[in-house]
């Protein structure tokens, strides 16, 4: 999934979203820290294409977006809202196509502003980025072409702490960054930066009152951090392929950014450093069993403030979870299968 598929809901329960070939399924804690429900289908019985996206607003509601087949050879985007993990999500509702109609153009990304309005981003057939946003009183605005060209791989959408929506994209030899100047405004192309970025490795995180940080892997295999308006910083060698998962959390009284990635050995690698202080350095520590090559990792913070990590393998369906122990450092409980 594009986005954080491990979420803490409004009621404190954790949930996970698990895509299949034709549907999106959800599992949730029956009570915070307690046993989990069986997987159930989200949004009704509509058939979906793989690679959905998820975003979460300050109200902790989950916004889900996916492509669905329409007529032969074509597809359209659909949206659902999931208010609480153990409640049924709204049925999938169509939100259109960036080119009015046609085949899938790219994996969508979704971010939610301070007013709880979902903003859906997707590459269009011209190679740029298009967006559609919810209206404040229901319904959707028209699709907007945000421009750009030669966009590659998945987009990284994020909501900054003031509630303004941003999106990042990889292009050959560089990165593009769009940002809202005010709530409800169309995100403008703020910056284009030259960087040897690998597509499909982007992950963005709100890291200060007025800034977000983009993590990406460069062509040499290093994991880099970039805040628009500054130069990118090489953080450490990437533990493995694909994007990292990232979360802000408190570790031993310090505001830290925690990163996780499936390593080349197959295990989950963790690295933490003081938020926005990349010069402090970071290093990987591996945990858990070796995982299949298609396994992905997600991070969240539970209602007790403890870091939670989960992994899922689409090929095996295996879902594993661990929590931070109540002690100094980043000691984790034994991984358990849900």
VOMAR-232201 format. One line per 2 residues: for each residue x, y, z of N, C-alpha, C. Coordinates in pm, whole numbers, plus 50000, padded with zeros to 5 digits. Atoms other than C-alpha are relative to their C-alpha. Layout:
X:Y:Z:X:Y:Z:X:Y:Z ~ ...
END
This chain:
50083:49880:50000:50000:50000:50000:50087:50124:50000 ~ 49932:49872:49996:50104:50357:49939:49949:50077:50121
50039:49933:49877:50100:50523:50281:50020:49909:50120 ~ 49981:50077:49876:50102:50404:50641:49882:49905:50020
50112:50096:49993:49895:50084:50648:49976:49948:50142 ~ 50023:50028:49858:49933:50042:51028:49961:50132:50066
50053:49874:49946:49718:50308:51201:49945:49980:50140 ~ 50072:49998:49872:49594:50399:51547:49873:50082:49979
50127:49935:50023:49226:50486:51533:49960:50095:50110 ~ 50053:49903:49906:49020:50741:51718:49974:49939:50137
50030:50069:49874:48933:50481:51983:50124:49936:50062 ~ 49877:50054:49945:49298:50389:52045:50039:49865:49947
49969:50132:50054:49279:50058:51864:50091:50012:49877 ~ 49918:50008:50121:49541:49967:51605:49925:49922:49893
50056:50075:50112:49436:49848:51262:50104:49989:49891 ~ 49913:50017:50117:49611:49718:50952:49912:49983:49878
50070:50013:50128:49501:49740:50589:50083:49910:49909 ~ 49932:50106:50073:49587:49442:50373:49941:49986:49861
50054:50013:50135:49542:49461:49994:50013:49858:49947 ~ 49995:50125:50074:49461:49153:49790:49984:50033:49852
50011:49974:50144:49427:49111:49414:49872:50073:49962 ~ 50128:49944:50040:49064:49223:49414:49930:50079:50111
50069:49936:49888:48987:49381:49754:50102:50059:50096 ~ 49920:49948:49890:49118:49566:50057:49937:49948:50128
50051:50058:49876:49086:49396:50394:50062:50071:50119 ~ 49956:49933:49879:49122:49528:50747:49993:49904:50118
50003:50066:49871:49212:49376:51082:50022:50105:50108 ~ 49990:49900:49894:49186:49561:51414:50006:49934:50136
50001:50047:49862:49249:49518:51783:49857:50005:50054 ~ 50131:49998:49935:48936:49423:51977:49996:50102:50113
49980:49896:49900:49065:49652:52251:50146:50040:49992 ~ 49859:49959:50011:49387:49855:52273:50094:49902:50068
49906:50097:49947:49669:49607:52317:49948:49860:50011 ~ 50063:50130:49984:49428:49315:52303:50006:49915:49875
50002:50088:50117:49352:49034:52056:49943:50071:49878 ~ 50039:49937:50126:49281:49109:51691:49882:49928:49937
50110:50058:50076:48975:49054:51474:50054:49925:49879 ~ 49967:50060:50129:48977:48837:51166:49992:50109:49892
50003:49903:50109:49026:49016:50834:49861:50011:49941 ~ 50129:49980:50065:48715:49171:50681:50016:50096:49884
49992:49920:50122:48655:49332:50346:49955:50144:50029 ~ 50027:49858:49978:48651:49714:50337:49926:50058:49880
50062:49919:50104:48410:49931:50140:49901:49931:49910 ~ 50098:50070:50083:48167:49676:50003:50062:49899:49906
49961:50112:50085:48190:49418:49729:50060:50039:49866 ~ 49942:49961:50128:48334:49623:49443:50137:49936:49981
49869:50054:50034:48629:49463:49270:50099:50114:49984 ~ 49896:49898:50005:48952:49663:49308:50123:49950:49929
49866:50033:50046:49287:49672:49138:50095:50005:50119 ~ 49902:49992:49891:49594:49617:49360:50060:50140:50013
49927:49876:49972:49808:49901:49505:49909:50115:50039 ~ 50078:49888:49948:49558:50111:49702:50087:50094:50081
49929:49901:49918:49655:50411:49916:49918:50030:50124 ~ 50069:49965:49875:49572:50516:50271:50062:50126:50057
49954:49881:49930:49597:50846:50456:49914:50019:50124 ~ 50073:49981:49875:49489:50961:50802:50007:50146:50041
50004:49861:49957:49378:51299:50929:50018:50014:50150 ~ 49987:49974:49859:49406:51465:51268:49886:49944:50082
50113:50062:49931:49064:51321:51354:50015:49848:50010 ~ 49967:50143:49997:49223:50974:51311:49912:49916:49909
50075:50076:50099:48979:50876:51036:50094:49957:49887 ~ 49919:50051:50112:49135:50662:50762:49928:50028:49868
50053:49977:50134:49085:50765:50399:50070:49905:49904 ~ 49950:50107:50086:49127:50486:50146:49967:50032:49855
50019:49971:50143:49170:50523:49769:50055:49884:49920 ~ 49954:50109:50085:49201:50261:49498:49945:50019:49859
50055:50012:50134:49153:50200:49129:49902:49883:49996 ~ 50090:50112:50027:48860:49985:49019:49980:49990:49849
50028:50013:50143:48792:49842:48674:49863:50059:49967 ~ 50129:49946:50045:48516:50020:48479:49959:49925:49873
50024:50072:50125:48469:49935:48110:50130:49933:49958 ~ 49883:50076:50043:48711:49710:47922:50120:50092:49973
49878:49925:50021:49065:49846:47939:50008:50132:50073 ~ 49999:49872:49930:48973:50141:48160:49977:49979:50150
50015:50006:49855:48961:50219:48532:49963:50137:50053 ~ 50030:49874:49932:48844:50486:48774:50040:49989:50146
49962:49999:49860:48943:50590:49124:49877:50004:50090 ~ 50108:50002:49902:48723:50525:49426:50058:50034:50137
49958:49954:49867:48736:50655:49785:49904:49945:50106 ~ 50080:50043:49885:48615:50526:50122:50058:50065:50126
49955:49951:49870:48633:50665:50476:49970:49894:50105 ~ 50014:50097:49892:48686:50437:50776:50012:50078:50131
50001:49912:49883:48585:50620:51093:50061:49934:50123 ~ 49943:50073:49887:48678:50353:51348:50034:49859:49953
49954:50129:50054:48869:50027:51298:49898:49888:50006 ~ 50093:50112:49987:48591:49798:51423:49863:50029:49940
50123:49970:50071:48311:49976:51238:50020:49973:49851 ~ 49991:50017:50146:48230:49913:50873:50039:50132:49935
49965:49880:50076:48392:50157:50633:49887:50038:49906 ~ 50098:49959:50101:48179:50361:50393:50024:49922:49871
49985:50066:50130:48111:50200:50057:50090:50083:49909 ~ 49916:49930:50096:48355:50285:49780:49914:50093:49914
50070:49902:50082:48244:50600:49597:50093:50049:49889 ~ 49912:49958:50111:48377:50701:49252:50041:50145:50013
49950:49861:50000:48595:51013:49232:50063:50037:49866 ~ 49961:49962:50135:48684:50999:48863:50139:49953:49960
49874:50037:50065:49001:50984:48658:50074:50129:49966 ~ 49928:49875:50028:49279:51245:48615:49990:50046:49855
50015:49966:50142:49228:51232:48236:49855:49984:49953 ~ 50144:50020:50022:48846:51199:48261:49967:49853:49978
50019:50144:50014:48874:50838:48143:50126:49941:49941 ~ 49883:50068:50052:49129:50578:48044:50047:49891:50096
49946:50103:49911:49345:50306:48202:50062:50063:50125 ~ 49928:49952:49882:49525:50332:48536:50125:50076:49957
49885:49916:50037:49793:50600:48524:50113:49993:50102 ~ 49898:50009:49897:49983:50532:48847:49937:49969:50134
50051:50028:49866:49951:50441:49213:49958:50130:50067 ~ 50043:49877:49935:49745:50701:49401:50070:50020:50134
49955:49965:49866:49854:50880:49718:49894:50091:50060 ~ 50104:49919:49936:49627:51048:49974:50054:50061:50128
49970:49930:49876:49677:51308:50247:49873:50074:50042 ~ 50122:49942:49943:49416:51468:50476:50035:50130:50070
49965:49870:49944:49417:51837:50569:49939:50020:50139 ~ 50044:49973:49863:49334:52002:50903:49849:49999:50014
50146:50003:49998:48965:52020:50810:49944:49861:49974 ~ 50045:50137:50022:48951:51646:50746:49967:49968:49856
50029:50022:50142:48935:51675:50366:50112:49920:49935 ~ 49902:50083:50070:49109:51405:50165:50045:50069:49873
49940:49951:50125:49344:51515:49885:50065:49880:49933 ~ 49953:50118:50072:49411:51244:49627:50090:50045:49886
49902:49967:50104:49718:51265:49403:50029:49876:49918 ~ 49966:50113:50086:49803:51047:49105:50069:50055:49874
49938:49962:50127:50024:51063:48798:49894:49997:49890 ~ 50093:50000:50112:49832:51155:48482:50069:49947:49874
49945:50059:50122:49881:51031:48126:50109:50086:49937 ~ 49896:49913:50052:50100:51333:48047:50130:49992:50078
49879:50014:49920:50353:51230:48311:50012:50099:50113 ~ 50003:49908:49888:50262:51508:48554:49917:49944:50114
50079:50040:49883:50060:51499:48877:49868:50074:49998 ~ 50132:49941:49986:49687:51559:48912:49947:49976:50140
50055:50009:49865:49483:51610:49228:49851:50023:49998 ~ 50140:49970:49974:49122:51592:49342:49984:50004:50152
50014:49981:49855:49010:51710:49687:49852:50005:50038 ~ 50135:49991:49947:48699:51678:49900:49962:50145:50028
50052:49871:49959:48482:51984:49946:49973:49999:50150 ~ 50020:49990:49855:48434:52112:50299:49863:49950:50042
50136:50040:49963:48060:52040:50292:49952:49881:49918 ~ 50038:50120:50073:48065:51716:50094:50023:50011:49851
49971:50002:50141:48136:51610:49740:50148:50026:49973 ~ 49860:49985:50042:48457:51664:49544:50014:50116:49904
49966:49896:50096:48617:51956:49364:50036:49937:49865 ~ 49953:50055:50129:48709:51916:48994:50146:49958:50010
49859:50039:50009:49036:51745:48908:50085:50120:49958 ~ 49907:49892:50032:49334:51982:48892:50132:49940:49952
49870:50041:50051:49652:51940:48689:50106:50084:50069 ~ 49896:49929:49925:49946:52031:48915:50129:50016:49919
49885:49993:50090:50189:52008:48620:50110:49903:50043 ~ 49891:50096:49986:50529:51843:48638:50008:49914:49876
49984:50088:50116:50665:51594:48385:50093:49886:50036 ~ 49915:50118:49987:50828:51252:48361:50000:49943:50143
50009:50053:49863:50707:51153:48711:50012:49848:49996 ~ 49973:50144:49995:50826:50804:48805:49962:49944:50136
50024:50072:49875:50708:50555:49067:49890:50062:50084 ~ 50104:49955:49909:50487:50616:49368:50027:50139:50053
49992:49869:49937:50415:50963:49502:50003:49985:50152 ~ 50002:49997:49854:50466:51054:49869:49921:50121:50043
50085:49891:49952:50180:51262:50011:50009:50008:50152 ~ 49983:49982:49856:50201:51410:50361:49927:50127:50041
50061:49881:49945:50023:51660:50583:50093:50057:50105 ~ 49915:49935:49902:50242:51907:50768:49924:50032:50127
50064:49975:49871:50173:52001:51129:49896:50112:49996 ~ 50108:49899:50008:49977:52318:51033:49876:49949:49928
50114:50055:50071:49743:52089:50836:49999:50025:49853 ~ 49991:49978:50145:49863:52189:50490:50059:49876:49933
49967:50122:50072:49902:51914:50235:50120:50024:49907 ~ 49883:49996:50088:50227:51842:50046:50010:49867:49926
49976:50124:50074:50332:51587:49785:50137:50008:49934 ~ 49867:50012:50061:50670:51470:49655:49992:49898:49886
49994:50094:50113:50752:51295:49327:50144:49988:49952 ~ 49869:50023:50061:51061:51142:49169:49989:50019:49849
49988:49985:50145:51162:51240:48815:50143:49960:49965 ~ 49863:50038:50035:51472:51138:48617:50102:50103:50051
49895:49912:49949:51766:51284:48810:49954:50105:50098 ~ 50044:49894:49910:51554:51481:49055:49875:49970:50079
50119:50006:49916:51269:51544:49297:49916:50126:49979 ~ 50093:49888:50005:50960:51766:49278:49922:50006:50130
50072:49980:49874:50777:51915:49576:49890:50104:49980 ~ 50114:49910:50003:50428:52069:49584:49952:50024:50143
50044:49967:49864:50285:52247:49890:49886:50100:49995 ~ 50105:49901:49983:49968:52428:49991:50053:50120:50079
49965:49880:49925:50023:52788:50100:49897:50029:50108 ~ 50106:49982:49901:49690:52792:50284:49898:49888:49983
50098:50108:50003:49411:52551:50369:49906:50016:49881 ~ 50093:50000:50112:49200:52458:50069:50059:50047:49868
49939:49950:50123:49442:52609:49816:50056:49885:49918 ~ 49935:50099:50086:49579:52420:49519:50149:49995:50031
49856:50007:49974:49927:52289:49603:50080:50051:49881 ~ 49916:49946:50105:50190:52479:49407:50134:49929:49997
49867:50062:50014:50516:52342:49271:50102:50094:50064 ~ 49911:49915:49920:50753:52484:49533:50146:49988:49957
49857:50020:50022:51083:52330:49437:50023:49879:49911 ~ 49948:50112:50079:51257:52107:49184:50147:49989:50031
49861:50016:49957:51587:51964:49303:50065:49886:49926 ~ 49924:50108:50063:51850:51764:49121:50047:49902:50107
49957:50104:49906:51913:51434:49299:49994:49866:49928 ~ 50000:50132:50065:52005:51081:49184:49909:49903:50076
50097:50073:49919:51686:50931:49330:49952:49873:49930 ~ 50061:50122:50052:51557:50578:49286:49848:50011:50015
50146:49997:49988:51183:50573:49205:49951:49893:50097 ~ 50067:50093:49907:50948:50394:49448:50074:49983:50132
49935:50005:49869:51167:50474:49751:49963:50121:50085 ~ 50032:49876:49931:50996:50795:49868:49908:49975:50120
50088:50000:49882:50848:50834:50218:50014:50134:50070 ~ 49997:49867:49941:50752:51170:50372:49940:49998:50139
50042:49995:49861:50700:51262:50737:50001:50145:50048 ~ 50000:49868:49937:50597:51579:50921:50097:49996:50117
49894:50007:49899:50898:51660:51139:50017:50128:50081 ~ 49993:49877:49921:50845:52016:51271:49872:50079:49975
50121:49920:50012:50585:52288:51304:49978:50053:49860 ~ 50017:49944:50135:50652:52414:50953:50078:49922:49894
49921:50074:50097:50848:52139:50779:49968:49852:49994 ~ 50008:50143:50019:50832:51790:50639:50134:49951:49946
49875:50060:50047:51119:51555:50561:49967:49886:49905 ~ 50014:50109:50095:51140:51330:50258:50119:49907:50013
49896:50102:50001:51337:51006:50286:49995:49929:49865 ~ 49993:50070:50127:51457:50842:49966:50136:49932:49990
49874:50068:50027:51727:50608:49838:50058:50055:49871 ~ 49938:49949:50123:51977:50747:49588:50059:49885:49919
49954:50104:50093:52135:50560:49299:50119:49921:50054 ~ 49888:50074:49941:52437:50461:49511:49955:49907:50111
50052:50087:49895:52210:50288:49764:49997:50063:50138 ~ 50004:49932:49871:52231:50549:50040:49860:50054:50028
50126:49941:49957:51926:50657:50238:50025:50147:50030 ~ 49981:49856:49986:51893:51035:50218:49876:50065:50060
50109:49921:49944:51681:51295:50399:50005:50139:49939 ~ 50005:49868:50063:51566:51617:50233:49882:50080:50054
50103:49903:49966:51373:51915:50365:50008:50114:49898 ~ 49997:49895:50103:51274:52160:50091:50057:50131:50055
49930:49880:49960:51481:52474:50103:50139:49974:50052 ~ 49866:50038:49955:51789:52283:50214:50058:49900:49901
49940:50104:50081:52029:52037:50057:49974:49863:50063 ~ 50021:50133:49942:51971:51661:50099:50121:49955:50080
49896:50052:49912:52169:51481:50367:50002:49848:49988 ~ 49987:50145:49998:52303:51127:50339:49996:49953:50145
50021:50042:49862:52181:50952:50652:50080:49875:50034 ~ 49927:50125:49982:52318:50597:50622:49970:49912:49880
50032:50090:50111:52335:50312:50368:49862:49937:50019 ~ 50131:50063:49993:51992:50175:50286:50013:49856:50046
49995:50138:49950:51919:49849:50468:49957:49900:49893 ~ 50051:50089:50104:51741:49704:50165:49926:50080:49895
50074:49930:50105:51527:49788:49862:49868:50056:50051 ~ 50131:49946:49965:51205:49983:49870:50007:50115:50098
50003:49885:49910:51093:50276:50085:50012:49958:50146 ~ 50002:50023:49856:51147:50303:50458:49862:50034:50053
50112:49949:49923:50866:50338:50707:50058:50093:50104 ~ 49946:49899:49909:50905:50638:50936:49891:50048:50094
50095:49946:49902:50738:50766:51253:50077:50085:50100 ~ 49943:49923:49890:50808:51035:51511:49951:49941:50131
50036:50061:49872:50813:50905:51866:50092:50054:50108 ~ 49915:49962:49889:50956:50971:52209:50080:49880:50045
49911:50105:49952:51256:50759:52301:50086:50058:50112 ~ 49924:49955:49882:51400:50809:52649:49992:50151:50018
50023:49858:49978:51249:51156:52665:50039:50091:49887 ~ 49955:49919:50113:51378:51272:52327:49905:49982:49881
50079:50006:50124:51180:51356:52011:50088:49937:49892 ~ 49919:50075:50096:51313:51099:51764:49920:49963:49877
50056:50060:50121:51248:50982:51413:50051:49857:49992 ~ 49966:50142:50010:51239:50604:51386:49973:49953:49858
50011:50055:50135:51298:50434:51051:50003:49848:50008 ~ 49998:50146:50009:51232:50071:50960:49995:49960:49854
49991:50046:50138:51303:49874:50644:50034:49851:50001 ~ 49957:50140:50016:51324:49512:50534:50142:50002:49945
49859:49995:50037:51698:49452:50514:50032:49897:49893 ~ 49956:50096:50101:51895:49262:50252:50003:49858:50055
49999:50133:49938:51915:48972:50501:49859:49944:50016 ~ 50138:50043:49985:51534:48958:50514:49938:50038:50133
50053:49960:49871:51500:49080:50872:49960:50148:49996 ~ 50037:49860:49992:51357:49415:50982:50113:50077:50067
49895:49915:49945:51619:49685:51040:49939:50130:50050 ~ 50047:49876:49938:51555:49983:51270:50117:50097:50017
49902:49896:49973:51740:50313:51298:49926:50121:50055 ~ 50064:49884:49939:51658:50615:51516:50102:50111:50019
49913:49884:49976:51799:50966:51553:49912:50117:50044 ~ 50080:49882:49959:51689:51302:51705:49938:50067:49877
50073:49948:50115:51427:51448:51475:50064:50126:49943 ~ 49939:49893:50080:51574:51679:51207:50146:50025:50037
49858:49986:49967:51924:51624:51347:50078:49884:49937 ~ 49934:50109:50072:52064:51395:51081:50150:49994:50029
49857:49998:49972:52417:51505:51174:50036:49918:50123 ~ 49973:50082:49882:52380:51307:51499:50034:49857:49962
49969:50134:50046:52409:50989:51292:49893:49899:50036 ~ 50094:50109:49976:52205:50671:51279:50062:49871:49949
49949:50130:50044:52275:50300:51239:49889:49898:50014 ~ 50104:50104:50005:52067:49992:51166:50024:49894:50107
50000:50116:49911:51981:49724:51421:49890:49906:49952 ~ 50097:50095:50056:51808:49411:51289:49924:49927:50110
50088:50065:49904:51521:49233:51460:49909:49901:49928 ~ 50100:50092:50050:51288:48940:51411:50052:49897:49902
49962:50106:50093:51288:48649:51165:50023:50054:49860 ~ 49987:49966:50143:51387:48657:50798:49863:49994:49935
50132:49987:50061:51089:48762:50588:50008:49978:49849 ~ 50001:50014:50146:50984:48689:50228:50039:50131:49931
49950:49883:50073:51116:48929:49963:49893:50106:49980 ~ 50105:49901:50023:50775:49096:49922:49945:50060:50130
50049:49948:49872:50731:49174:50294:50024:50150:50010 ~ 49987:49858:49974:50672:49537:50387:49986:50026:50149
49995:49965:49858:50712:49714:50720:49922:50129:50022 ~ 50070:49877:49964:50495:49976:50892:50023:50029:50148
49978:49955:49862:50536:50178:51213:49883:50086:50046 ~ 50100:49913:49939:50290:50347:51450:50037:50016:50147
49987:49982:49855:50266:50467:51810:49865:49970:50062 ~ 50129:50038:49941:49998:50311:52031:49955:50105:50101
50055:49897:49913:49781:50497:52281:50080:50017:50129 ~ 49911:49987:49884:50038:50434:52556:50133:50065:49963
49878:49935:50044:50307:50606:52348:50111:49904:49963 ~ 49898:50099:50035:50488:50283:52264:50004:49978:49849
49984:50030:50142:50627:50220:51917:49951:49860:49971 ~ 50047:50130:50047:50460:49935:51729:50050:49983:49857
49957:50032:50137:50602:49769:51417:49924:49878:49952 ~ 50069:50114:50060:50421:49533:51183:50060:49970:49863
49957:50041:50134:50520:49337:50873:49892:49911:49940 ~ 50093:50088:50069:50306:49168:50613:50062:49956:49869
49953:50056:50127:50391:48943:50320:49878:49965:49915 ~ 50114:50034:50085:50132:48943:50038:50002:49857:49950
49993:50135:50057:50259:48610:49904:49961:49893:50101 ~ 50031:50101:49898:50217:48425:50235:49883:50039:50089
50104:49953:49911:49961:48639:50415:50044:50013:50144 ~ 49952:49996:49862:50181:48632:50725:50007:50144:50051
50001:49869:49937:50125:48931:50954:50065:49988:50137 ~ 49925:50005:49875:50374:48989:51237:49999:50137:50066
50006:49874:49928:50377:49254:51509:50090:49994:50123 ~ 49922:49987:49877:50603:49375:51790:49977:50138:50057
50008:49872:49931:50596:49655:52048:50129:50027:50075 ~ 49887:49963:49917:50863:49846:52230:49974:49959:50145
50011:50034:49859:50927:49717:52580:50000:50127:50085 ~ 50003:49885:49908:50873:49947:52876:50134:50009:50073
49866:49984:49944:51245:50005:52932:50078:50094:49911 ~ 49918:49905:50073:51526:50229:52813:50039:49945:49862
49956:50041:50132:51636:50225:52449:49886:49951:49913 ~ 50099:50050:50096:51458:50058:52160:49991:49848:50009
50017:50144:49982:51418:49711:52308:49859:49960:49960 ~ 50129:50044:50051:51135:49522:52136:49960:49867:50060
50052:50130:49961:50911:49240:52247:50024:49899:49888 ~ 49989:50102:50104:50928:48910:52062:49893:50023:49893
50098:49989:50108:50760:48927:51721:49897:49888:50014 ~ 50104:50103:49993:50427:48744:51718:49913:50008:49876
50086:50004:50118:50202:48633:51437:49857:50023:50041 ~ 50140:49969:49970:49849:48771:51432:49907:49909:49921
END
